[in-house]
Amino acid sequence: MDSAVETWFQREILPHEAALVRFLSRKWVQPSEVQDIRHDIYIRVLVAAERKLPDSPKAFLFDIARKLLVDRVRRERIVAFDLLADVDSLNVLIDELSPERRAAGREQMHRLSTLFRRLPLRCRQVVWMRRIEDLPQKEIARRLGIAEATVEKHLMRGIGLLADALYGGAGRRPDTADTWKRIASGRGQ
């Protein structure tokens, strides 16, 4: 490793270690893994810094942290789903995972995925960035070039439409039913 990168790392990244650990502790449910995640983040930072030093080291550090957490969540979801699909081969008696419940769960995931893809583009982008990538509204607004209030409007609309479609629309606003019928039929807004 280049000594200039090492010096940069010690000067620009390590002072944010306490904030990084607090961030990881808030975002990651398994406290025992926080130090390993921190280590993985530092490796990614160093590898990227060897190519080019970032203009804003703190923002760069936390951007890598968020992306690594998203990667880990995705990987865990895939592993968990694979284990669920392969539960029969474990020869374990689990009452809650009857074939009917597994089929219903898969059907609901497929339905949610289909409904999500049919949301208006901006609603879909905002819901994904906020709920999956866990970006703050301010960052979403910056990335999409819209006001924070507009981000909130799209988020509430997208989640409301999904909830209405999945749970029968109890308490719908009067315009939601017509809007959702158009979206669910694939005709857009």
N, C-alpha and C positions, 0 to 999 in steps of 0.2 A: 504494500500500500504506500502511496505517495505521502511523504511527510507533510507536505502542504495541505493535503486533504485531512490528515490526522489533526493538524493544528486547527484547521477550519472547524472540524467536527467538535473538538474540545471547546473552542471559543464560541461557536454559533449554535450547536445542537445540545450539548450536555447541560447548559444552564436551564434548559426547558424540561429536564428529566422529571422533576417533581410534578409539573403540570401534565406531562404526558402520562405518568403513572396514575394521577387522579382521573384524567380523561378515560384511560383504559379501565380503571376500576369502576367507573360509572357505567360504561358502555358494555363491558363484558361480564357475563353472569358467573363465570368460574374464576374466582380470585386467584386460585392456585396457578392459573395460566398467564397471569398478567406479566410476570417477569419474562417468560418465554416469548410472549408477543412483543414486548419492548425490545428484546434482543433481535427478533426478526425484523422489526421496524428499523433498528439501527443498521442492520446489514443492508437492507434496501436503500437506506439513505446513503450509506458509504458507497455502494455500487453505483448509484446514480450520480453521486458527487464526483466520482472518479471520471465520469464522462464530461460533466459540466456542473459547476457550482451554481446553485440556485440563487436568484436575486433576493428572495425572501425566505431565509432558512426556517423560521418558525412555522410559517404557513406551509412550506414544503414538508416539514416534519409531520404536521398534523394531517395534511392531505394524504401522505403515505399511510399514516395510522388508520385513517378512515377507510381507505381502500383495502388495506390488509384485513381489517375487521369484516368488511363486506365479503371479501374472498373467503374468509374463514366461515362466515355464516352460510354462504352458498355451499361450501364444501361439506359442512355439517348437515345441511338439509339434504344434500345428495346422499351422504352416508346413511343418515337416518331413514330416508325413503328406501334405500337399498335394503337396509336391515328389516324394515317393515315388510317389504315385498318378499323377503327371504325367511320370514319368521317360521314358516312351516318346516323348513329344513333343520331348525334348531331343536325340534322335538320337545318343546316347552309348552306346557298348558297355560294359556293366557286367556282368561274369560273375555276380557274387554276387546280382544282383537279377533272377533269372529269373522268369517268370510264376508258376512253381510256388512259388518262395520268397515272392513277394509274396502269393500266395493263402494260403499256409500262415501267414504273419505276420498277415494280416487275420483268418483263422480263429481263430488263437490269441488275438488281441486281443478278438475277439467272445466267445470262450469265457471268457476271464478276466473280461470285463465282466459276462457273465451269471452266472458263479460269484460274483463280488463282490457283485452285487445280491442273491444268495440267502443270503449270510452272515447270521447273526443280527444284528439291528439294532445292538446295542451293539458287537459285534466290528467291524462295518462302519464305524461312527462312529470307533472308536479307530484302526483301520488307516488310514482316510482322513486323520484329523487328524495322525497320526504320520508316515506315509510320503509323503503328498501335500502337506499344509500344513507339515510339518516342525516341528510344535509339540513342545515338551518334555513328558514324561509328567506333570510337575507341573501344567502349564497345562491339559492334557487332563483331568486329574483335577478341577481346579477348575471347568472349563467344564461337565463332565458330573455334577459333584457325587458323585464316587466316590473311593475311595482309590487312591493311586498303584499299590499292589500289584494292585488290580483292573484298572487300566489295563494293566499288564504282562501279566496273565493273559489279558485279551481280545485284546491285540496278538499274543501268542504263539499263542493258539487260532486267531485269524483267519488269520494267516500260515500256520500249520500246515495248516489246512483247505484253503487255496488251493494250497499246495505239494503236498499229497497228491492233490488233484483234478487238478492240472496235470501232475504228474510221476509218477503211478502209485502214490503212497503207500508208497514204500520206507521202511521203518523206522517205520511207523505205530504209534501207541499202540493198544492193543486197542479202546478206546472210539471212536476216530476214525472207523473204517470205518462203523459204524452211524450215528453222528452225521452224517457227511457224506452218507450215502445219503439220510437224511431231508432234509437241506438241499438237496442237488442235485435231489431230486424236487420241491422246492417246498413241502414239508410243514413246514419250520421245524425247531425242536429237538425 
